[in-house]
Amino acid sequence: MKPTESDVISFLRFPLIVAVVLIHTDLRVVFPSLYSMPLYGEGLSLLIDVICESAVPLFFFISGYLFFRNGEFCTSIYASKLRRRVFSLLIPYFLWNVICILIVAIMQYVK
């Protein structure tokens, strides 16, 4: 990867993470006085919604770019990349879910 591409992705990472968190946050509860102004509150809400809702598609575009950045596409390369994703994402996901289910089950039993 070129240094400029890495710098751009590193620069975009933090604002996109903040935008994804803002998607799940109701700012009307946190800052009610900002949203009480008739025109300003509606415009601010629309602006935040548009910016925040573009964060998830940008994450997908960046992920797709990084997944296929070499420009080569064949079934063997695709299968090896998917296999690595299974070991780096899917197995830890299942492991943490099993741990959480066990903790909940133990807490229910202790109660």
HUKA-V313002 format. One record per run of one state. SS is the DSSP state (A for helix, B for strand, O for the rest). FROM is the first residue (numbers start at 1). TO is the last residue. If there is no record, write none. Layout:
[[SS	FROM	TO] [SS	FROM	TO]]
This chain:
[[O	1	2] [A	3	23] [O	24	26] [A	27	30] [O	31	31] [A	32	36] [O	37	37] [A	38	67] [O	68	74] [A	75	110] [O	111	111]]
